[in-house]
């Protein structure tokens, strides 16, 4: 069971890493972005840490995290051009979907708690499985195309920005300092 849990968690981290790398590619292709190179490098490095962090030496993970910190310190990470929302289409979809739009949120919470409490898979796997299930329900309810899903994922990643990843980086920093024998306070 422990092997299954670890493999599922690794799958989710790789999936998140691929989404971050997609954002890096989108930013890199935007020739009008004011900090295109720094921002795309930041998202690519974060994607590498998420997708391959367990497969590369801790020291390399640490160097990548430090480079990301330097990019952020020198304000080289900014929101780029995001996919435009069509207000008329959004309004029409809102009326068509109505209160059903809340179903994926409720399903996410119920599935995550149910998996965490009723199976040996635990909370992290529960959140991952519930996220995928909720995404499928969103696609079914909204009839969203894959491009729309990627556009909205990119929008969320860029808008949440660097502050949204601080808890993950703190965890990586703890692993790095322990593996190098550094005392972290």
Secondary structure as UniProt FT lines:
FT   HELIX           2..29
FT   TURN            31..32
FT   TURN            34..35
FT   HELIX           36..52
FT   TURN            53..55
FT   HELIX           58..73
FT   TURN            74..75
FT   HELIX           87..97
FT   HELIX           98..102
FT   HELIX           103..118
FT   TURN            120..121
FT   HELIX           122..142
FT   HELIX           146..160
FT   HELIX           162..165
FT   HELIX           166..179
FT   TURN            180..181
//
